[in-house]
Amino acid sequence: MIKYREISGLIFLKNLIKELKQLLKIGIPIYGSQISYMGMGVTDTIVAGQASALDLSGLAIGNALSMPFYFLLGGCLFAVTPIVAQLFGAKKYEEIGQKVREILWVSLVLGFIGFILYRNLSIFIPFFDIEENIAQISDGYLKAMSFGFIANMLFTCLRCYSEGMGLTLPVFWVAFIGMLLNIPLDIIFVYGYFGIPPMGGVGCGIATSINIVIGLFVLILVIMKKKEYGPTQLFSKFSGPNSDTTKEALKLGMPIGFGVFVELSMFSGAALILGSLGATVISAHTVAINIASVFFILPLSFGLAAATRIGNLVGEKDLIQAKYASYVSVLICLAGAIANTIIILGFREALVSLYTSDLAVIAIAINLLLFAAIFQIPDGMQMGALGSLRGYKDTFAPMLMLILTYWFIALPGGYFLTYHGISSNSLGPAGIWIGMITGLTAFACLIIPRLNYIANKFIARTSPELP
């Protein structure tokens, strides 16, 4: 009995280490890429802020208007990761090349839609009480960003293609180089150098578009030169649009894109709900949500890695291991979330002081970080499960769960607690955070059983005799 337990324990430990290694191999470069993308945004904020408060405000309004639509369209292409991952696991390499070539046409269409959309998003500005000078900067910034949108969609498709094969390191290097390149480009176009007139916040949009186009060509060059991409023959043949592939990509991708839109709308809605509580509260909330978002990059990265790992295993038809890997994914995301919680709780004052020196804002933000720390736990767990379900190509049910928990629990509950509270004692800004935590917890409680159900369903299809 002792020997049997020892052997079982060793097998379990060996399998756990194997999955951890695979997820770390895929996930760490994704983490680096996500940090690089965030670094570009930070550079834009710093450079525009140094130009003037108006330029920074114009940039902020432009991003607030464009980000939900960017993820709504770009999120559709996140379907490329599980599609490629399953084909890669099945060793159908040439079919990967054909599918991606066909989905690149979808990327072009989405890019053109985004181009038109970005050039006309300023029509929404009059609905908000925004100064004319700021509105002009936002409009110019959005129009400048529109020129890079088609390239951005093509880049997203190729990035997901690379990540679906577990080749996340090349994408990281392209993203990292892009982050470094963004610094001089921002400075040149915002302040005006080499004969280029100073453009303020609009210059950030031009710099970003140029950076995206360069990044696209660099990634294409990497794919053409690195032998790991060779078996897919991506650029060796021509494939026209294919209705079946388009339907497959949109059937998987639209729920992902809309799900991300729902998540972003929860955070935007939270800020709007707090709007009447004054600038100090809004500033404190913005600081807290920004800190929470920075720390969330860790579980996000491993959730994205899970989509690749589970997709590969499903393609290999190693469904028992796929189920085990999905559990490890949730576990590693939970572990990362717990580490985030401890760090946030331990360094609340120091973290807030990086963002502001306003004592009133600091006092409120420090209190809100208590909730931001708790927020990490359900957020981390759901990301591990959500990423794993993408690997199984299960995206529609999770979208419905997001709508239910975020739009019908988090926001209404947060609004009620903020302004009415319990026993007629309004909770103020803490109320919306309690609402968001409740919504996230509800989503985690739905999505994890869903993962278990889907994993068992896949196993039952190939092994009906297994429970």
Residue pairs with C-beta under 8 A, 6 or more apart in sequence:
15 324
16 328
19 309
19 324
19 325
19 328
20 328
20 332
22 309
22 325
23 302
23 305
23 306
23 309
23 325
23 328
23 329
23 332
25 166
26 163
26 166
26 168
26 305
26 308
26 309
27 168
27 301
27 302
27 304
27 305
27 332
28 301
29 168
29 169
29 171
29 172
30 163
30 168
30 171
30 172
30 301
30 302
30 304
30 305
31 297
31 298
31 301
31 302
32 172
32 175
32 176
33 168
33 171
33 172
33 175
33 176
34 297
34 300
34 301
35 297
36 172
36 175
36 176
36 178
36 179
37 175
37 179
38 294
38 297
39 179
39 182
40 178
40 179
40 182
40 208
40 211
41 63
43 179
43 182
43 183
43 186
44 59
44 182
44 186
44 204
44 207
44 208
45 56
45 59
47 183
47 186
47 187
47 190
47 191
47 204
48 55
48 56
48 58
48 59
48 186
48 190
48 200
48 201
48 204
49 55
49 56
51 190
51 191
51 198
51 200
51 201
52 200
54 131
54 133
54 134
54 137
54 200
54 201
55 137
55 190
55 200
55 201
56 201
57 131
57 134
57 137
58 133
58 134
58 135
58 136
58 137
58 138
58 140
58 141
58 200
58 201
58 202
59 137
59 138
59 141
59 201
59 204
61 125
61 128
61 130
61 134
61 135
61 138
62 121
62 137
62 138
62 141
62 142
62 145
62 201
62 205
64 268
65 121
65 122
65 124
65 125
65 138
65 142
66 118
66 121
66 142
66 145
67 264
68 261
68 264
68 265
68 268
69 114
69 117
69 118
69 121
70 114
70 152
71 257
71 260
71 261
71 264
72 257
72 258
72 260
72 261
73 110
73 113
73 114
73 117
73 153
73 257
74 110
74 114
74 152
74 153
74 156
74 257
75 253
75 256
75 257
75 258
75 259
75 260
75 261
76 106
76 110
76 249
76 250
76 253
76 254
76 256
76 257
77 103
77 106
77 107
77 110
77 153
77 156
77 157
77 160
77 249
77 253
78 156
78 160
78 253
78 256
78 257
78 390
79 160
79 248
79 249
79 250
79 251
79 252
79 253
79 256
79 395
80 100
80 103
80 157
80 160
80 161
80 164
80 249
80 253
81 160
81 163
81 164
81 304
81 307
81 308
81 311
81 390
82 164
82 252
82 307
82 311
82 390
82 391
82 392
82 393
83 99
83 103
83 164
83 248
83 249
83 252
83 393
84 96
84 99
84 100
84 160
84 161
84 164
84 165
84 311
85 164
85 165
85 166
85 307
85 308
85 309
85 310
85 311
85 312
85 314
85 315
85 391
86 311
86 312
86 314
86 315
86 391
86 393
87 93
87 95
87 96
87 99
87 164
87 315
88 96
88 164
88 165
88 166
88 311
88 312
88 315
89 311
89 312
89 313
89 314
89 315
89 316
89 317
89 318
90 315
90 316
90 317
91 315
92 315
93 231
93 232
93 233
94 231
94 232
94 233
96 161
96 164
96 165
96 232
96 234
97 232
97 233
97 234
97 236
97 237
98 237
98 239
99 245
100 157
100 158
100 161
100 232
100 234
101 234
101 237
101 238
101 239
102 239
102 240
102 241
102 242
102 245
102 246
103 157
103 245
103 246
103 249
104 154
104 157
104 158
105 240
105 241
105 246
106 157
106 241
106 246
106 249
106 250
107 153
107 154
107 156
107 157
108 150
108 153
108 154
110 153
111 149
111 150
111 151
111 152
111 153
111 154
112 150
114 146
114 149
114 150
114 152
114 153
115 146
115 147
115 149
115 150
116 146
118 142
118 143
118 145
118 146
118 149
119 142
119 143
119 146
121 142
122 135
122 138
122 139
122 142
125 135
125 138
125 139
126 135
130 138
137 200
137 201
137 202
138 201
140 199
140 201
140 202
140 205
141 201
141 202
141 204
141 205
142 205
143 205
144 202
144 203
144 204
144 205
144 206
144 208
144 209
145 205
145 208
145 209
146 209
147 206
147 209
148 208
148 209
148 210
148 211
148 212
148 213
151 209
151 212
151 213
151 215
151 216
152 212
152 216
154 216
155 212
155 215
155 216
155 219
158 216
158 219
158 220
158 223
159 171
159 219
161 234
162 168
162 170
162 171
162 219
162 223
162 229
163 171
163 304
163 308
164 308
164 311
165 228
165 229
165 232
165 308
166 308
166 309
166 312
167 226
167 228
167 229
168 305
168 308
170 219
170 222
170 226
171 219
173 222
174 215
174 218
174 219
174 222
175 215
177 215
177 218
178 211
178 212
178 214
178 215
181 211
181 214
182 207
182 208
182 211
185 207
185 210
185 211
186 203
186 204
186 207
187 193
188 194
188 196
188 203
188 207
189 196
189 199
189 202
189 203
189 204
189 206
189 207
190 198
190 199
190 200
190 201
190 203
190 204
190 207
191 198
191 203
192 198
192 199
192 203
199 206
220 235
222 229
223 229
223 234
223 235
224 235
252 393
252 395
253 395
255 395
255 396
255 398
255 399
256 390
256 395
256 399
258 399
259 395
259 398
259 399
259 402
262 399
262 402
262 403
262 406
262 407
263 402
263 406
265 406
265 407
266 406
266 407
266 410
266 411
266 436
266 439
267 289
269 411
270 285
270 289
270 411
270 414
270 432
270 433
270 435
270 436
271 282
271 285
271 286
271 289
273 411
273 414
273 415
273 418
273 432
274 281
274 282
274 285
274 418
274 429
274 432
275 282
277 418
277 428
277 429
280 358
280 360
280 361
280 364
281 364
281 428
281 429
283 356
283 358
283 361
283 365
284 361
284 362
284 363
284 364
284 365
284 368
284 429
285 364
285 365
285 368
285 429
285 432
287 352
287 355
287 356
287 361
287 365
287 368
288 365
288 368
288 369
288 371
288 372
288 433
289 372
290 355
291 344
291 351
291 352
291 355
291 369
291 372
292 344
292 372
292 375
292 376
292 379
295 340
295 343
295 344
295 376
296 340
296 376
296 379
296 380
296 383
298 336
298 337
298 339
298 340
298 380
299 333
299 334
299 336
299 337
299 340
299 376
299 379
299 380
299 383
299 384
300 383
302 329
302 332
302 333
302 336
302 383
302 384
302 387
303 329
303 333
303 383
303 384
303 386
303 387
303 388
304 387
305 329
305 387
306 325
306 326
306 329
306 333
306 384
306 387
306 388
306 390
306 391
307 387
307 388
307 390
307 391
308 391
309 325
309 329
309 391
310 322
310 325
310 326
310 329
310 387
310 388
310 390
310 391
310 392
311 390
311 391
311 392
311 393
312 391
313 319
313 321
313 322
313 325
313 391
314 322
314 391
314 392
314 458
317 462
319 455
319 458
319 459
319 462
319 463
320 459
322 391
322 392
322 455
322 458
323 455
323 456
323 458
323 459
325 388
326 384
326 385
326 388
326 391
326 451
326 455
329 384
329 385
329 387
329 388
330 381
330 384
330 385
330 388
330 448
330 451
331 384
332 384
333 380
333 381
333 383
333 384
333 387
334 377
334 380
334 381
334 384
336 380
337 376
337 377
337 379
337 380
337 381
338 376
338 377
338 380
340 373
340 376
340 380
341 373
341 374
341 376
341 377
344 351
344 369
344 372
344 373
344 376
345 369
345 370
345 373
348 366
348 369
348 370
348 373
349 362
349 366
351 369
352 362
352 365
352 366
352 369
353 362
355 365
356 362
356 365
364 429
367 430
368 429
368 430
368 433
371 430
371 433
371 434
371 437
372 433
374 437
375 433
375 436
375 437
375 440
378 437
378 440
378 441
378 443
378 444
379 440
381 444
381 448
382 440
382 443
382 444
382 447
382 448
385 444
385 447
385 448
385 450
385 451
386 398
386 447
388 451
389 395
389 398
389 447
389 450
389 451
389 454
392 454
392 455
392 458
394 450
394 454
397 450
398 447
398 450
401 443
401 446
401 447
401 450
402 443
404 442
404 446
405 439
405 440
405 442
405 443
405 446
406 439
406 443
409 435
409 438
409 439
409 442
410 435
410 436
410 438
410 439
410 440
411 435
411 439
412 435
413 434
413 435
413 438
413 439
414 431
414 432
414 433
414 434
414 435
414 436
414 439
415 431
415 432
415 435
416 431
416 435
417 426
417 427
417 430
417 431
417 432
417 434
417 435
418 426
418 427
418 428
418 429
418 430
418 431
418 432
418 435
419 426
419 431
420 426
421 427
421 431
427 434
456 467
459 466
460 466
